[in-house]
Amino acid sequence: MAEDRQTYEIDEAQESQYARAPLIDQEFLNDIMELVDTESQHALVNIFTDLHPADIAQVINNLPHRGGKYLFELLPIEVASETILELSEGVRENLVDELSSQRISDIVDELESDDAVDIVSELDDDVAQQVLRQLSPEDSAELIELMSYDEESAGGLMGTEFPIVSIDKTVEDAIRSVRDTAEDTEDIYEVLVVDENGALSGIVDLKSLLLHRPDVPIKDILEDDAVSVDVYLDQEEVAHLMRKYDMLTVPVVDGLNRPVGIITFDDIADVLHDEAIEDMERMSGLSDHEEVQSTVFGIAKSRFPWLLVGFAGEILAAIVLWSFSASIERVIISTFFIPIIMAMGGNCGIQSSSIVVRGLATGEIAFTKTFVRLSKEFLSALISGTALALLLFGISAFWFQDYQFGLVVSLALLVVMTNATLVGSTVPLILNKFGVDPAIATGPFITTTNDALGLFIYLAFLTLIYL
Amino acid sequence: MAEDRQTYEIDEAQESQYARAPLIDQEFLNDIMELVDTESQHALVNIFTDLHPADIAQVINNLPHRGGKYLFELLPIEVASETILELSEGVRENLVDELSSQRISDIVDELESDDAVDIVSELDDDVAQQVLRQLSPEDSAELIELMSYDEESAGGLMGTEFPIVSIDKTVEDAIRSVRDTAEDTEDIYEVLVVDENGALSGIVDLKSLLLHRPDVPIKDILEDDAVSVDVYLDQEEVAHLMRKYDMLTVPVVDGLNRPVGIITFDDIADVLHDEAIEDMERMSGLSDHEEVQSTVFGIAKSRFPWLLVGFAGEILAAIVLWSFSASIERVIISTFFIPIIMAMGGNCGIQSSSIVVRGLATGEIAFTKTFVRLSKEFLSALISGTALALLLFGISAFWFQDYQFGLVVSLALLVVMTNATLVGSTVPLILNKFGVDPAIATGPFITTTNDALGLFIYLAFLTLIYL
């Protein structure tokens, strides 16, 4: 029996692999494809019987479409329904397109409500209609209601299978409700308690039910300080609340404070993960979500918009340089330092904007007076800027034996760095004030702005001294 | 009773605020400081009695040190122990420095083992010794053992309070174990089941215990396919596993497969969050962890190292420009396009490196042949690069009526963009091969490399045509 368990541990040789976990690598995938090509159903079923749905999904994600489809069709309905949830979005869409509406209905029927909604809302309208018709009237009504919530709200995340008990009942009644709910869902951690109006009064966790006698009144063991969330609350707010208050589950209530669902932490883990990826994509200048499996055109499409913004900004920079061409021609060595002026401005801008954007996201920055924040940024840029300006003065003066130019370029560097830092910290605050997502300022936008601005400052200095 | 509950919902006027949650803003903080200054203990205790420890921590985080310390001293020991966990690291360190070792011991005594370890390991050695001496011998021995694990391993995350039952026992015995454990910890979701050698056989969740009769043998309701993790597994691997397999808790085992602890999802939420912040910091060129509350010198210190790396790289770029100064002087308009060459190379490099780095982190990239990945990157850069090169040819030809130069600069842009994309996707793969964290390649490093390389390509083209 113990051999059935999967223990993940560090293999001395390959730290990132798991000793006893299925090793899903290119070789394994090739073996699977061979079995698919020879239609060795029996062997495939044998291999996949022991795998976790998340692992099966990983295999299908990385097989050619034909192989993934063949394999998925072989899975028993309970496994298929677990597996489909774990597939990457693109792979799932392609796969679902080729399934019969009956097979989709069977899968949806197996799923818990929150997962069923995710699958049905990805379907084409006519297929979705067919699938809904093949479900029981209650199931289909429930799904239609859940689909009315924004995908990114608490209502879009919650499951509707939860035990519930009235506050005037006993432990025994609560256990009965757990028993009824257990037919529909695996994951039960607490019972929601409602008052005579059906409004949430609090929760009772399973541990309390287990440790109290059946005739103990619910009101005696009620936790009445439980946090709940409104059904329309944004999923990121839900994630932050659950993380802040260390909650594994949170009840979801409607406008009359009546429980309508429950969110568990595994849903929130995905939200936190997606959020992190979104941040990274925004910072890297990717506009659409790009997956490792994306096609060449998909990649180009996701990357082009910000490249175009950058392009436009640097044409502006070209115009700045052109309008100062007299100074540049006169002091040709000034061109050698265009890169350093641009790069240091860009780096300072990104550093300060990303701190401010994160502070706005976590709410920390709300406690700091804008003036204090900007002063800190300004002073820290002054310190770093002075150090690098001195270094640059030394290098340029030594290199070209031209102290006047050394003074110009190093002073310009100092001003450009402090200016870029202030721009980097101010722009997100302004965007936020006007209701624009400040994260836009962590990407190419702030770099490009600082490029044109930095060059203008540098060349204005140059012109003042030399012309 | 229902009024005691905190429901978070969207306020129409202020979407990011919660209607019934305590609104912790600057005004609230000012009021608190006034109460601190007038030493109004009674009023303060009244205010904080109703707040969640996470909210109290948020207040203390944002008060001046003197106020935070005064407030913390007023908290009853149970609240203080919950609050201290939620403080930001810098604030906690300052606060703990001024607490008596007796007060620290009392706090540590209240905490669950995993949290107690976090606090004790932050103490100075001599204070930690004093604190450990004031605990019971068992508690202190347990803490010392837990402290031996790497903070970032499963052992460093796990709590050691969990119910355990032998596989030959019954539901009743398991419930007894839950009852015993409940004296030490709030959070119990499952009972670990061990065989005659003390090795983990599986788990039984509380729901099963609740729904089966006391005399049912454990082996009949055992889930023997539960995933467990080795005590030395890195915390990020633990987080990825728990997310992948949608687990709220995971048992931790030693080398003989004996359970030594349990990790719950709230621990992992912090890991996922910290990881996301780390990524963002690396991408923004911040070397130390920078908090909103950091001092001016702290800010400068965290940002300076990457600024220095950027500085060195751009001095290299200056040398490249200098060595091509003959061409630049001859075709002065070439200088106007230095920014666009640099910026587009930088943007392409960041875009492709961040996708590769993420793919390496999630393991997805392991399934793609390097050649396939690079071909995709190359082709997508060719598409975007051609589009922008045509645009640039149009602009420069129209602007300067110089078709030859238009051809040079637009061809250079195309080559620089494809080259930067290849560099951006190759460097992380190479770093990874040599065991260096590839995430280093998403920050200023890749931009700086591409700046010097891009300018070299541009000027080499120019020289070939004009000299």
Interface residues (C-beta under 8 A of the other chain):
Chain A: M1 A2 D4 R5 Q6 T7 Y8 E9 I10 E15 S16 I24 D25 Q26 L29 H52 A54 N61 N62 E86 I175 V178 R179 A182 D187 I188 Y189 D195 A199 L200 S201 G202 L206 K207 L209 L210 L211 L222 D224 D225 A226 V227 S228 V229 D230 Y232 L233 D234 E237 L241 M242 R243 K244 Y245 D246 M247 L248 V253 N257 T264 F265 D266 I268 A269 D270 L272 H273 E275 A276 I277 D279 M280 E281 M283 S284 G285 L286 E290 E291 V292 Q293 S294 T295 V296 F297 I299 A300 R303 F304 W306 L307 L308 G310 F311 G313 E314 I315 A317 A318 I319 L321 W322 S325 I328 E329 I332 I333 T335 F336 F337 I338 P339 I340 M342 A343 M344 G346 N347 C348 I350 Q351 S354 I355 R358 G359 T362 G363 E364 I365 A366 F367 T368 K369 K376 E377 L379 S380 I383 S384 A387 L388 L391 L392 I395 T442 P444 T447 T448 D451 A452 L455
Chain B: M1 A2 D4 R5 Q6 T7 Y8 E9 I10 E15 S16 I24 D25 Q26 L29 H52 A54 N61 N62 E86 I175 V178 R179 A182 D187 I188 Y189 D195 A199 L200 S201 G202 L206 K207 L209 L210 L211 L222 D224 D225 A226 V227 S228 V229 D230 Y232 L233 D234 E237 L241 M242 R243 K244 Y245 D246 M247 L248 V253 N257 T264 F265 D266 I268 A269 D270 L272 H273 E275 A276 I277 D279 M280 E281 M283 S284 G285 L286 E290 E291 V292 Q293 S294 T295 V296 F297 I299 A300 R303 F304 W306 L307 L308 G310 F311 G313 E314 I315 A317 A318 I319 L321 W322 S325 I328 E329 I332 I333 T335 F336 F337 I338 P339 I340 M342 A343 M344 G346 N347 C348 I350 Q351 S353 S354 I355 R358 G359 T362 G363 E364 I365 A366 F367 T368 K369 K376 E377 L379 S380 I383 S384 A387 L388 L391 L392 I395 T442 P444 T447 T448 D451 A452 L455
